[in-house]
């Protein structure tokens, strides 16, 4: 699905502006060799005028993911692909706890934001993202959250998220400390307009699912916005 011409033009301009700088920066990362990374541009804005959400496009200006049901602090957030098909559903943990956490389900769960109840609504979540309690550390490499695979319980995390989402500077690492995804702030000015923190890079490394990477972005936005 093609994104609207204005956003597509802006996307290509930003990617062209950063192409050489990003290539040099990513080349320095061992796990991100040439051709092994996907660079997505994330807009914290819905394509629907009446909704708040996210729009995610690739370097060609094609719409790959979107979120349209994003208002305030919802109990459920649905990530869709460019055609509007539900890819993943993030649901806030409802149990009373001092630690904020979100479950990640495949597809649409048929929860509080939809009237449809399907077999998917009864499925167990695939991942659980838990906010790190120690948030007093202002170090840029501070630990933000743990990501657990639900089939393995919550005793041992599979990924950790470090950095600062507020400044759009984060990395997701696996158990071997290999970086699998990164959030990077865009510094480009197009037509004298600064993007601020509402437009940023999502760099997805080889063999890591881009949809799940975007799901983690949505959870971080809920945990730290």
TORZAVO-575572 format. One record per residue (C-alpha): residue number from 1; z, x, y; chain. Coordinates in Angstrom, 1 decimal, always signed. Layout:
N
- k,z,x,y,c
- NUM,Z,X,Y,A $
...
% end
This chain:
225
- k,z,x,y,c
- 1,+0.0,+0.0,+0.0,A $
- 2,-1.0,+1.3,+3.4,A $
- 3,+1.5,+1.4,+6.2,A $
- 4,+0.7,+0.0,+9.6,A $
- 5,-1.7,+2.3,+11.6,A $
- 6,+0.8,+3.3,+14.3,A $
- 7,+3.5,+4.5,+11.8,A $
- 8,+0.8,+6.1,+9.6,A $
- 9,-0.5,+8.1,+12.6,A $
- 10,+3.0,+9.2,+13.6,A $
- 11,+3.7,+10.2,+10.0,A $
- 12,+0.7,+12.4,+9.8,A $
- 13,+1.4,+14.0,+13.1,A $
- 14,+5.0,+14.9,+12.1,A $
- 15,+3.9,+16.3,+8.7,A $
- 16,+1.1,+18.4,+10.3,A $
- 17,+3.6,+19.7,+13.0,A $
- 18,+6.0,+20.8,+10.3,A $
- 19,+3.6,+21.8,+7.5,A $
- 20,+3.8,+25.6,+8.1,A $
- 21,+7.6,+25.6,+8.9,A $
- 22,+8.5,+23.5,+5.9,A $
- 23,+6.3,+25.5,+3.6,A $
- 24,+8.2,+28.7,+4.5,A $
- 25,+11.6,+27.0,+4.3,A $
- 26,+11.0,+25.4,+0.9,A $
- 27,+9.4,+28.6,-0.5,A $
- 28,+12.8,+30.3,-0.1,A $
- 29,+14.3,+27.7,-2.5,A $
- 30,+13.9,+28.9,-6.1,A $
- 31,+13.9,+25.3,-7.6,A $
- 32,+11.1,+24.2,-5.2,A $
- 33,+8.0,+26.2,-6.0,A $
- 34,+4.6,+25.4,-4.6,A $
- 35,+3.5,+21.9,-5.5,A $
- 36,+6.8,+21.1,-7.2,A $
- 37,+8.3,+19.1,-4.3,A $
- 38,+7.5,+15.7,-2.8,A $
- 39,+8.1,+15.4,+1.0,A $
- 40,+8.8,+11.8,+2.1,A $
- 41,+9.5,+10.5,+5.6,A $
- 42,+12.3,+8.0,+5.9,A $
- 43,+12.4,+5.6,+8.9,A $
- 44,+15.7,+3.7,+9.3,A $
- 45,+13.7,+0.6,+10.2,A $
- 46,+12.3,-2.4,+8.3,A $
- 47,+8.6,-3.4,+8.5,A $
- 48,+9.8,-7.0,+8.9,A $
- 49,+10.7,-7.8,+12.5,A $
- 50,+13.5,-10.1,+11.6,A $
- 51,+15.2,-7.6,+9.2,A $
- 52,+17.0,-4.3,+9.3,A $
- 53,+16.2,-1.8,+6.6,A $
- 54,+14.3,+1.4,+5.7,A $
- 55,+10.6,+2.4,+5.4,A $
- 56,+9.6,+5.4,+3.3,A $
- 57,+6.2,+6.9,+3.5,A $
- 58,+4.5,+9.9,+1.9,A $
- 59,+2.6,+12.7,+3.7,A $
- 60,-0.6,+10.6,+3.5,A $
- 61,+1.0,+7.8,+5.4,A $
- 62,+1.2,+5.5,+2.4,A $
- 63,+4.2,+3.2,+2.0,A $
- 64,+6.1,+4.1,-1.1,A $
- 65,+9.5,+2.4,-0.7,A $
- 66,+11.1,-0.2,+1.5,A $
- 67,+14.4,-2.0,+2.1,A $
- 68,+14.4,-5.3,+4.1,A $
- 69,+17.8,-6.9,+3.2,A $
- 70,+19.9,-4.4,+5.2,A $
- 71,+22.4,-6.0,+7.5,A $
- 72,+25.8,-4.5,+8.5,A $
- 73,+27.7,-3.6,+5.3,A $
- 74,+26.1,-5.6,+2.5,A $
- 75,+27.6,-5.9,-1.0,A $
- 76,+24.1,-5.3,-2.5,A $
- 77,+21.0,-3.4,-1.3,A $
- 78,+17.7,-3.7,-3.1,A $
- 79,+15.2,-0.8,-3.0,A $
- 80,+11.6,-1.9,-3.4,A $
- 81,+8.3,-0.1,-3.9,A $
- 82,+5.4,-0.4,-1.5,A $
- 83,+4.2,-3.6,-3.0,A $
- 84,+7.6,-5.3,-2.8,A $
- 85,+8.7,-4.9,-6.4,A $
- 86,+12.4,-4.2,-6.9,A $
- 87,+12.9,-0.7,-8.2,A $
- 88,+16.7,-0.2,-8.0,A $
- 89,+19.7,-2.3,-6.8,A $
- 90,+22.8,-0.7,-5.4,A $
- 91,+26.0,-2.8,-5.6,A $
- 92,+29.3,-2.0,-4.0,A $
- 93,+32.3,-1.7,-6.3,A $
- 94,+34.4,-4.8,-5.8,A $
- 95,+37.6,-3.6,-7.4,A $
- 96,+40.5,-2.7,-5.0,A $
- 97,+40.4,+1.0,-4.6,A $
- 98,+41.1,+3.6,-1.9,A $
- 99,+37.8,+5.3,-2.8,A $
- 100,+34.5,+3.6,-1.9,A $
- 101,+31.9,+3.5,-4.7,A $
- 102,+28.5,+2.1,-5.5,A $
- 103,+26.8,+1.2,-8.8,A $
- 104,+23.1,+1.8,-9.2,A $
- 105,+21.2,-0.7,-11.4,A $
- 106,+17.5,-0.7,-12.5,A $
- 107,+15.4,-3.4,-11.0,A $
- 108,+16.9,-6.4,-9.3,A $
- 109,+20.3,-7.5,-10.7,A $
- 110,+20.3,-11.1,-9.5,A $
- 111,+23.5,-10.7,-7.6,A $
- 112,+24.9,-12.1,-4.4,A $
- 113,+21.7,-11.7,-2.5,A $
- 114,+19.4,-13.6,-4.8,A $
- 115,+19.5,-16.9,-6.6,A $
- 116,+17.6,-15.6,-9.6,A $
- 117,+19.7,-14.8,-12.7,A $
- 118,+17.8,-12.8,-15.3,A $
- 119,+18.6,-10.6,-18.2,A $
- 120,+18.6,-7.7,-15.8,A $
- 121,+21.5,-9.2,-14.0,A $
- 122,+23.7,-8.6,-17.1,A $
- 123,+22.6,-5.0,-17.6,A $
- 124,+25.0,-2.2,-17.1,A $
- 125,+24.5,+0.1,-14.1,A $
- 126,+22.9,+3.4,-14.8,A $
- 127,+24.8,+5.5,-12.2,A $
- 128,+27.9,+5.3,-10.2,A $
- 129,+28.3,+7.1,-6.8,A $
- 130,+31.9,+7.8,-5.6,A $
- 131,+32.8,+9.0,-2.2,A $
- 132,+34.8,+12.2,-2.0,A $
- 133,+38.3,+11.5,-0.7,A $
- 134,+38.8,+14.8,+1.1,A $
- 135,+36.7,+14.1,+4.2,A $
- 136,+38.8,+16.2,+6.7,A $
- 137,+36.8,+19.3,+6.1,A $
- 138,+34.1,+19.6,+8.9,A $
- 139,+32.3,+22.5,+7.1,A $
- 140,+28.6,+21.7,+6.8,A $
- 141,+28.8,+22.4,+3.1,A $
- 142,+31.6,+19.9,+2.6,A $
- 143,+31.5,+17.7,-0.5,A $
- 144,+30.4,+14.1,+0.3,A $
- 145,+30.2,+12.3,-3.1,A $
- 146,+30.0,+12.6,-6.8,A $
- 147,+27.3,+10.9,-9.0,A $
- 148,+28.2,+9.9,-12.5,A $
- 149,+26.0,+8.6,-15.3,A $
- 150,+27.5,+5.3,-16.5,A $
- 151,+26.8,+6.0,-20.2,A $
- 152,+29.1,+9.0,-20.0,A $
- 153,+31.9,+7.4,-18.0,A $
- 154,+33.5,+8.8,-14.8,A $
- 155,+35.2,+11.8,-16.3,A $
- 156,+32.4,+14.3,-15.5,A $
- 157,+29.9,+14.1,-12.7,A $
- 158,+26.2,+14.8,-13.2,A $
- 159,+25.4,+15.4,-9.5,A $
- 160,+27.2,+16.3,-6.3,A $
- 161,+26.1,+15.6,-2.8,A $
- 162,+27.1,+18.1,-0.1,A $
- 163,+26.5,+18.5,+3.6,A $
- 164,+26.5,+16.0,+6.5,A $
- 165,+24.7,+12.7,+6.3,A $
- 166,+25.6,+12.1,+10.0,A $
- 167,+23.5,+15.1,+10.9,A $
- 168,+20.9,+14.4,+8.2,A $
- 169,+21.6,+17.7,+6.4,A $
- 170,+22.4,+17.1,+2.8,A $
- 171,+21.6,+18.4,-0.7,A $
- 172,+22.0,+16.9,-4.1,A $
- 173,+22.8,+19.4,-6.9,A $
- 174,+23.0,+19.0,-10.7,A $
- 175,+25.7,+20.4,-13.0,A $
- 176,+24.0,+23.9,-12.9,A $
- 177,+24.1,+23.9,-9.1,A $
- 178,+20.3,+23.5,-8.9,A $
- 179,+19.2,+21.6,-5.9,A $
- 180,+17.2,+18.5,-6.9,A $
- 181,+16.9,+16.6,-3.6,A $
- 182,+17.5,+17.3,+0.1,A $
- 183,+17.8,+15.4,+3.3,A $
- 184,+16.6,+17.2,+6.4,A $
- 185,+16.5,+16.1,+10.0,A $
- 186,+13.1,+15.9,+11.8,A $
- 187,+13.0,+17.9,+15.0,A $
- 188,+9.5,+17.0,+16.1,A $
- 189,+8.8,+15.2,+19.4,A $
- 190,+5.7,+13.0,+19.4,A $
- 191,+4.5,+11.9,+22.8,A $
- 192,+7.8,+13.1,+24.3,A $
- 193,+9.9,+10.7,+22.1,A $
- 194,+12.6,+12.2,+20.0,A $
- 195,+13.2,+10.7,+16.6,A $
- 196,+16.9,+11.4,+16.5,A $
- 197,+18.6,+10.6,+13.2,A $
- 198,+16.6,+7.5,+12.5,A $
- 199,+13.7,+9.5,+11.1,A $
- 200,+14.2,+12.3,+8.6,A $
- 201,+12.8,+14.2,+5.6,A $
- 202,+13.7,+13.4,+2.0,A $
- 203,+12.6,+16.3,-0.1,A $
- 204,+12.5,+15.5,-3.8,A $
- 205,+12.3,+18.5,-6.2,A $
- 206,+10.5,+18.8,-9.5,A $
- 207,+11.5,+16.4,-12.3,A $
- 208,+13.9,+14.4,-10.1,A $
- 209,+13.1,+10.7,-9.5,A $
- 210,+12.1,+9.9,-5.9,A $
- 211,+13.3,+6.3,-6.2,A $
- 212,+16.8,+7.5,-7.3,A $
- 213,+16.8,+10.0,-4.5,A $
- 214,+16.2,+7.2,-2.0,A $
- 215,+18.9,+5.1,-3.7,A $
- 216,+21.3,+8.0,-3.0,A $
- 217,+20.2,+7.9,+0.7,A $
- 218,+21.0,+4.2,+0.9,A $
- 219,+24.4,+4.8,-0.6,A $
- 220,+25.2,+7.6,+1.7,A $
- 221,+24.1,+5.4,+4.6,A $
- 222,+26.7,+2.9,+3.6,A $
- 223,+29.4,+5.5,+3.0,A $
- 224,+29.0,+7.4,+6.2,A $
- 225,+27.4,+5.2,+8.8,A $
% end
